[in-house]
Amino acid sequence: MLTPPVILVVLLAIATYALISRKLASSILSLPMVFTGFGLLLGQIGAQIVSMETGRQEVHLITEITLILVLFADASRVNLASLRSSIAIPERMLLIGMPLSILFGTIIARWVSPDQPWALAFLLSAILTPTDAALGQSVVTSPAVPKRISQSINVESGLNDGIALPIVLIAAIMSAATSGAQGEGVPENIALFTCLQLILGPVAGIVVGYLSAKLLDLAVSRKTVTMAEQGLYFLATAFIAYYSAELIGGNGFIAAFVGGLTFGNTLPAPPMFINEFMESEGQLLTMLTFLVFGSLLAPIGLTHASWRTLTLAISFLSVVRVAAIWLALIGMKLSSYEKLFLGWFGPRGLASILFVLLVLEEFPIPGEDELIACVVLTVLFSIVLHGVSAVPLSNLFSRKSAR
């Protein structure tokens, strides 16, 4: 549990990071790398940030809040006018690349663990297919990366979380059934549930995003809102979009992303407070999420690691993702480097953590420890490998343009 000495150490770490953030921004060290490593260190010396008894619920809550805000904020910075010219890229990545990733991942997971049922391989693949908007921020915001590439990564990571959730639930139901058990959160009609999630989620996001932007524009024109409170309004709007969708049976994560997309493109003036928010409250939440992940979940994953989980983690980050995206983008006017870049930068993070915790809370899944270990190792490798490679691989675009 948090004690005054632990709180002081965490606050000193955040303050130190803030003081050297400009230097770190141009280095190979990313925010998730720094705070996951720091959390892991705290866990190893016995300084608990959250208790082991209630830790999963706390990680679930922090991760969910962070993911909602990151999705909404990232989407609000996407320019729809410039995205229209390259919408086919994220479209193919979602409609072709994502199913192929799940298929390839299921085959490899079953091949590595032939004694486990197909349903569990399918579940693992579904959990590890969604990409992470938070871990991809350094690439999305890099001026060296062409706009069509960065926006494609942003749109894909924003929408695939919500699209993956019904698939994860179907896989969890199938996995629980192999042990003869039923989960608490099983929908009565899974087909209807999936349709409502994918239809009502975007509807809620569009309605909330549009109305919220219009109301804010009206308040600004009549000078009834201060600049500071615009950030507070932005924060509330993200959660209104999420919970409005959940209330009517839609997917809250899709609603958060679509709501942010609508919000940012409905406002007549560029919303400067969004960047300010992401550089303050958004970063603080990301810090806490990866700090708790490193402190609580990383040791669990490392304890139960094996050659199987290591093989799967590396495969999901490399072969599975890169091959699926490359095949999905065949015929597009993209260079080989651009295809490899899009395939490589599918980092795994918040969504995978959230999904595995959600599944284990609601379903009796066989091989729970191995499932957690595989997800944790994949996220850990992703934090390090994508963090280290983000700056140099992004800068290669500038060098290629210069040549």
C-alpha positions as CSV (number, residue, x, y, z in Angstrom):
1,M,0.0,0.0,0.0
2,L,1.0,3.6,-0.5
3,T,2.9,5.1,2.5
4,P,4.3,8.6,2.8
5,P,7.9,7.5,1.9
6,V,6.7,5.6,-1.2
7,I,4.5,8.6,-2.2
8,L,7.5,10.9,-1.8
9,V,9.8,8.7,-3.9
10,V,7.2,8.5,-6.7
11,L,6.7,12.3,-6.7
12,L,10.4,12.9,-6.8
13,A,10.6,10.5,-9.8
14,I,7.9,12.5,-11.6
15,A,9.6,15.8,-10.8
16,T,12.9,14.5,-12.0
17,Y,11.4,13.2,-15.2
18,A,9.8,16.6,-15.8
19,L,13.1,18.4,-15.3
20,I,14.9,16.4,-18.0
21,S,12.0,15.7,-20.3
22,R,13.4,17.7,-23.2
23,K,16.6,15.6,-23.1
24,L,14.7,12.4,-22.9
25,A,12.4,13.3,-25.8
26,S,15.3,13.1,-28.2
27,S,16.7,10.0,-26.6
28,I,15.8,6.3,-26.8
29,L,14.2,6.4,-23.4
30,S,10.4,6.8,-23.5
31,L,8.0,7.7,-20.7
32,P,6.6,4.2,-20.5
33,M,10.1,2.7,-20.4
34,V,11.2,5.0,-17.5
35,F,8.2,4.5,-15.3
36,T,7.7,0.8,-16.0
37,G,11.4,0.3,-15.0
38,F,10.9,2.5,-11.9
39,G,7.8,0.6,-10.9
40,L,9.6,-2.7,-11.4
41,L,12.5,-1.4,-9.2
42,L,10.0,-0.3,-6.4
43,G,8.3,-3.7,-6.6
44,Q,11.7,-5.6,-6.2
45,I,12.6,-3.6,-3.1
46,G,9.2,-4.2,-1.5
47,A,7.8,-0.7,-1.9
48,Q,4.2,-1.6,-2.8
49,I,2.3,1.0,-4.8
50,V,-0.9,-1.1,-4.7
51,S,-1.7,-4.1,-2.5
52,M,-1.6,-7.5,-4.1
53,E,-5.1,-8.3,-2.8
54,T,-6.8,-5.4,-4.7
55,G,-4.1,-4.6,-7.2
56,R,-5.8,-6.0,-10.3
57,Q,-8.9,-3.9,-9.7
58,E,-6.8,-0.8,-9.2
59,V,-4.7,-1.4,-12.3
60,H,-7.9,-2.1,-14.3
61,L,-9.4,1.2,-13.2
62,I,-6.3,3.3,-13.8
63,T,-5.7,1.7,-17.2
64,E,-9.3,2.2,-18.3
65,I,-9.3,5.9,-17.4
66,T,-5.9,6.4,-19.1
67,L,-7.0,4.6,-22.3
68,I,-10.3,6.6,-22.5
69,L,-8.5,9.9,-22.3
70,V,-5.6,9.0,-24.6
71,L,-8.1,7.7,-27.3
72,F,-10.2,10.9,-27.0
73,A,-7.3,13.3,-27.0
74,D,-5.3,11.6,-29.8
75,A,-8.4,11.4,-32.0
76,S,-9.2,15.1,-31.5
77,R,-5.9,16.0,-33.0
78,V,-6.6,14.0,-36.2
79,N,-7.4,16.3,-39.2
80,L,-10.2,14.6,-41.1
81,A,-9.5,16.7,-44.3
82,S,-6.0,15.4,-44.6
83,L,-7.0,11.9,-43.4
84,R,-9.5,11.4,-46.3
85,S,-6.7,11.2,-48.9
86,S,-5.1,8.3,-47.0
87,I,-8.1,6.6,-45.3
88,A,-7.5,3.4,-47.3
89,I,-4.3,2.7,-45.2
90,P,-5.9,2.4,-41.8
91,E,-9.0,0.9,-43.4
92,R,-7.0,-2.0,-44.8
93,M,-5.0,-2.3,-41.5
94,L,-8.3,-2.7,-39.6
95,L,-10.4,-4.7,-42.0
96,I,-7.7,-7.0,-43.4
97,G,-4.6,-6.6,-41.1
98,M,-6.5,-7.1,-37.8
99,P,-8.2,-10.4,-38.8
100,L,-5.0,-11.7,-40.2
101,S,-3.1,-10.8,-37.0
102,I,-5.7,-12.7,-35.0
103,L,-5.5,-15.7,-37.4
104,F,-1.7,-15.8,-37.5
105,G,-1.5,-15.3,-33.7
106,T,-3.9,-18.1,-33.0
107,I,-1.9,-20.5,-35.2
108,I,1.4,-19.7,-33.7
109,A,0.0,-19.8,-30.1
110,R,-1.4,-23.3,-30.8
111,W,1.8,-24.4,-32.4
112,V,3.9,-23.2,-29.4
113,S,1.5,-24.8,-26.9
114,P,-0.1,-27.8,-28.6
115,D,-1.4,-29.1,-25.3
116,Q,-3.6,-26.0,-24.8
117,P,-7.1,-25.8,-26.5
118,W,-7.6,-23.8,-29.7
119,A,-10.0,-21.4,-27.8
120,L,-7.2,-20.3,-25.4
121,A,-4.8,-19.7,-28.4
122,F,-7.6,-17.6,-30.0
123,L,-8.1,-15.7,-26.7
124,L,-4.5,-14.8,-26.3
125,S,-4.3,-13.7,-30.0
126,A,-7.4,-11.5,-29.6
127,I,-6.0,-9.9,-26.4
128,L,-2.6,-9.1,-28.0
129,T,-3.8,-7.9,-31.4
130,P,-5.0,-4.3,-30.4
131,T,-2.3,-1.7,-30.5
132,D,-1.6,1.1,-28.0
133,A,-2.2,4.8,-28.6
134,A,-0.1,5.8,-25.5
135,L,3.0,3.8,-26.6
136,G,2.7,5.1,-30.1
137,Q,2.6,8.8,-29.2
138,S,6.2,9.5,-30.0
139,V,5.8,8.2,-33.5
140,V,2.4,9.8,-34.1
141,T,3.7,13.3,-33.0
142,S,7.1,13.0,-34.7
143,P,7.5,15.7,-37.4
144,A,9.8,13.4,-39.3
145,V,7.1,10.8,-40.0
146,P,4.8,11.5,-43.0
147,K,1.3,12.6,-42.0
148,R,-0.4,9.8,-43.7
149,I,1.7,7.2,-41.9
150,S,1.4,8.8,-38.4
151,Q,-2.4,9.4,-38.8
152,S,-2.9,5.8,-40.0
153,I,-1.1,4.5,-36.9
154,N,-3.2,6.8,-34.7
155,V,-6.6,5.9,-36.3
156,E,-5.8,2.1,-36.2
157,S,-4.8,2.2,-32.6
158,G,-7.8,4.3,-31.7
159,L,-10.4,2.0,-33.3
160,N,-8.9,-1.5,-32.9
161,D,-9.4,-1.5,-29.1
162,G,-13.2,-1.3,-29.5
163,I,-13.4,-3.6,-32.4
164,A,-11.3,-6.2,-30.5
165,L,-13.5,-6.2,-27.4
166,P,-16.4,-8.4,-28.8
167,I,-13.8,-10.8,-30.2
168,V,-12.0,-11.0,-26.9
169,L,-15.4,-11.8,-25.1
170,I,-16.3,-14.5,-27.7
171,A,-12.8,-16.0,-27.2
172,A,-13.2,-15.8,-23.4
173,I,-16.6,-17.6,-23.5
174,M,-15.1,-20.3,-25.7
175,S,-12.1,-20.7,-23.4
176,A,-14.3,-20.8,-20.2
177,A,-16.5,-23.4,-21.9
178,T,-13.5,-25.8,-22.4
179,S,-13.3,-26.0,-18.6
180,G,-17.1,-26.5,-18.3
181,A,-17.6,-23.1,-16.6
182,Q,-19.6,-19.9,-17.5
183,G,-18.5,-16.4,-17.0
184,E,-20.5,-13.7,-15.2
185,G,-20.3,-11.2,-18.1
186,V,-21.6,-13.5,-20.8
187,P,-24.1,-11.7,-23.1
188,E,-27.3,-13.7,-23.9
189,N,-26.9,-13.0,-27.6
190,I,-23.3,-12.5,-28.6
191,A,-24.1,-11.6,-32.2
192,L,-26.6,-8.9,-31.1
193,F,-24.0,-7.7,-28.5
194,T,-21.3,-7.4,-31.1
195,C,-23.6,-5.4,-33.5
196,L,-24.7,-3.0,-30.8
197,Q,-21.1,-2.5,-29.7
198,L,-19.9,-1.6,-33.2
199,I,-22.9,0.5,-34.2
200,L,-24.0,2.3,-31.1
201,G,-20.4,3.1,-30.0
202,P,-19.7,5.4,-33.0
203,V,-23.2,6.9,-32.8
204,A,-22.7,7.9,-29.2
205,G,-19.3,9.3,-30.0
206,I,-20.5,11.4,-32.9
207,V,-23.5,12.8,-31.0
208,V,-21.5,13.7,-27.9
209,G,-18.5,15.0,-29.8
210,Y,-20.6,17.2,-32.1
211,L,-22.9,18.7,-29.4
212,S,-20.0,19.2,-26.9
213,A,-17.9,21.0,-29.6
214,K,-20.9,23.3,-30.5
215,L,-21.6,24.1,-26.8
216,L,-17.9,24.9,-26.2
217,D,-17.8,27.1,-29.3
218,L,-20.9,29.0,-28.1
219,A,-19.4,29.5,-24.6
220,V,-16.1,30.8,-26.1
221,S,-17.9,33.2,-28.4
222,R,-20.0,34.6,-25.5
223,K,-16.9,34.6,-23.2
224,T,-18.5,32.5,-20.5
225,V,-15.7,30.0,-20.2
226,T,-12.1,30.5,-19.2
227,M,-9.1,28.8,-20.8
228,A,-8.4,26.7,-17.8
229,E,-12.0,25.4,-17.7
230,Q,-11.8,24.4,-21.3
231,G,-9.4,21.6,-20.3
232,L,-11.8,20.5,-17.6
233,Y,-14.7,20.5,-20.1
234,F,-12.5,18.4,-22.5
235,L,-11.9,15.9,-19.7
236,A,-15.5,15.6,-18.9
237,T,-16.5,15.2,-22.5
238,A,-14.2,12.2,-23.0
239,F,-16.0,10.3,-20.2
240,I,-19.4,11.5,-21.3
241,A,-18.8,9.9,-24.7
242,Y,-17.5,6.7,-23.1
243,Y,-20.4,6.2,-20.5
244,S,-23.1,7.3,-23.0
245,A,-22.1,4.5,-25.2
246,E,-21.9,2.0,-22.4
247,L,-25.4,3.1,-21.2
248,I,-27.0,2.3,-24.6
249,G,-25.1,-0.9,-25.2
250,G,-22.3,0.5,-27.4
251,N,-18.6,0.2,-27.1
252,G,-17.2,3.0,-24.9
253,F,-13.7,2.9,-26.3
254,I,-14.9,3.3,-29.9
255,A,-17.2,6.1,-28.6
256,A,-14.2,7.8,-27.0
257,F,-12.2,7.8,-30.2
258,V,-15.0,8.7,-32.5
259,G,-16.1,11.4,-30.0
260,G,-12.6,12.9,-30.0
261,L,-12.5,12.8,-33.8
262,T,-15.8,14.6,-34.0
263,F,-15.0,17.1,-31.2
264,G,-11.7,18.1,-32.7
265,N,-13.0,18.5,-36.2
266,T,-16.2,20.4,-35.3
267,L,-14.5,23.2,-33.3
268,P,-13.7,26.1,-35.7
269,A,-10.4,27.0,-34.1
270,P,-7.5,24.6,-33.3
271,P,-8.1,23.5,-29.7
272,M,-4.7,24.4,-28.1
273,F,-5.9,23.1,-24.6
274,I,-5.9,19.6,-26.0
275,N,-2.1,19.6,-26.4
276,E,-1.8,21.3,-23.0
277,F,-3.9,18.6,-21.5
278,M,-1.9,15.7,-23.0
279,E,1.3,17.3,-21.8
280,S,0.1,17.5,-18.2
281,E,-2.9,15.4,-17.0
282,G,-2.6,12.9,-19.9
283,Q,1.1,12.3,-19.2
284,L,0.6,12.0,-15.5
285,L,-2.0,9.3,-16.0
286,T,0.3,7.4,-18.4
287,M,3.1,7.6,-15.8
288,L,0.9,6.2,-13.1
289,T,-0.4,3.4,-15.3
290,F,3.0,2.1,-16.3
291,L,4.4,2.7,-12.8
292,V,1.7,0.4,-11.4
293,F,2.1,-2.1,-14.2
294,G,5.8,-2.3,-13.5
295,S,5.3,-2.6,-9.8
296,L,2.5,-5.2,-9.7
297,L,2.0,-7.0,-13.0
298,A,5.5,-7.2,-14.4
299,P,6.9,-9.3,-11.4
300,I,3.9,-11.7,-11.9
301,G,4.7,-12.1,-15.6
302,L,8.4,-12.5,-15.0
303,T,7.8,-15.1,-12.3
304,H,5.7,-17.3,-14.6
305,A,7.8,-16.7,-17.8
306,S,8.9,-19.7,-19.8
307,W,10.4,-20.4,-23.2
308,R,6.8,-20.6,-24.5
309,T,5.7,-17.2,-23.3
310,L,9.0,-15.7,-24.5
311,T,8.5,-17.2,-28.0
312,L,4.9,-16.0,-28.2
313,A,5.7,-12.5,-27.0
314,I,8.5,-12.0,-29.6
315,S,6.3,-13.6,-32.3
316,F,3.3,-11.4,-31.7
317,L,5.5,-8.2,-31.8
318,S,7.4,-9.3,-35.0
319,V,6.2,-12.0,-37.3
320,V,2.5,-11.9,-36.6
321,R,2.0,-8.2,-36.8
322,V,4.5,-7.4,-39.6
323,A,3.3,-10.2,-41.9
324,A,-0.4,-9.3,-41.4
325,I,0.1,-5.6,-42.1
326,W,2.4,-6.3,-45.1
327,L,-0.2,-8.5,-46.7
328,A,-3.0,-6.1,-45.9
329,L,-1.2,-3.2,-47.7
330,I,-0.3,-5.1,-50.9
331,G,-1.3,-2.9,-53.8
332,M,-1.1,0.3,-51.9
333,K,1.3,3.0,-53.1
334,L,3.6,2.6,-50.2
335,S,7.3,1.9,-50.1
336,S,8.7,-1.2,-48.5
337,Y,10.0,0.9,-45.6
338,E,6.6,2.4,-45.0
339,K,4.9,-1.0,-44.9
340,L,7.5,-2.3,-42.5
341,F,7.2,0.8,-40.4
342,L,3.4,0.4,-40.2
343,G,3.8,-3.2,-39.3
344,W,6.5,-2.7,-36.7
345,F,4.8,0.2,-34.9
346,G,1.9,-1.7,-33.5
347,P,2.9,-1.5,-29.8
348,R,1.0,-3.5,-27.2
349,G,0.1,-1.8,-23.9
350,L,-2.9,-0.4,-22.2
351,A,-5.6,-2.3,-24.2
352,S,-3.9,-5.7,-23.8
353,I,-3.5,-5.1,-20.0
354,L,-7.1,-4.0,-19.7
355,F,-8.5,-6.9,-21.7
356,V,-6.6,-9.6,-19.8
357,L,-7.7,-8.1,-16.4
358,L,-11.3,-7.9,-17.7
359,V,-11.3,-11.5,-18.9
360,L,-9.8,-12.9,-15.7
361,E,-12.3,-11.0,-13.6
362,E,-15.3,-12.3,-15.4
363,F,-14.3,-15.7,-16.7
364,P,-12.7,-18.8,-15.2
365,I,-9.9,-19.2,-17.8
366,P,-7.6,-22.3,-17.7
367,G,-3.9,-21.5,-17.6
368,E,-4.4,-18.1,-16.0
369,D,-0.8,-17.6,-14.9
370,E,0.6,-18.5,-18.4
371,L,-1.9,-16.1,-20.0
372,I,-0.9,-13.2,-17.7
373,A,2.8,-14.0,-18.3
374,C,2.5,-13.9,-22.0
375,V,0.6,-10.6,-22.1
376,V,2.9,-9.0,-19.5
377,L,6.1,-10.1,-21.4
378,T,4.7,-8.9,-24.7
379,V,3.9,-5.5,-23.2
380,L,7.3,-5.3,-21.5
381,F,9.1,-6.1,-24.8
382,S,6.9,-3.7,-26.6
383,I,7.7,-0.9,-24.2
384,V,11.4,-1.4,-24.6
385,L,11.7,-2.3,-28.3
386,H,9.2,0.2,-29.6
387,G,10.6,2.9,-27.2
388,V,14.2,2.4,-28.3
389,S,13.4,2.2,-32.0
390,A,10.8,5.1,-32.2
391,V,13.2,8.0,-32.6
392,P,15.8,6.4,-35.0
393,L,13.3,4.7,-37.2
394,S,11.2,7.9,-37.4
395,N,14.2,10.0,-38.3
396,L,15.0,7.6,-41.2
397,F,12.1,9.2,-43.1
398,S,13.9,12.6,-43.0
399,R,17.1,11.0,-44.3
400,K,15.2,9.2,-47.1
401,S,13.6,12.5,-48.1
402,A,16.9,14.3,-48.1
403,R,18.4,11.6,-50.4
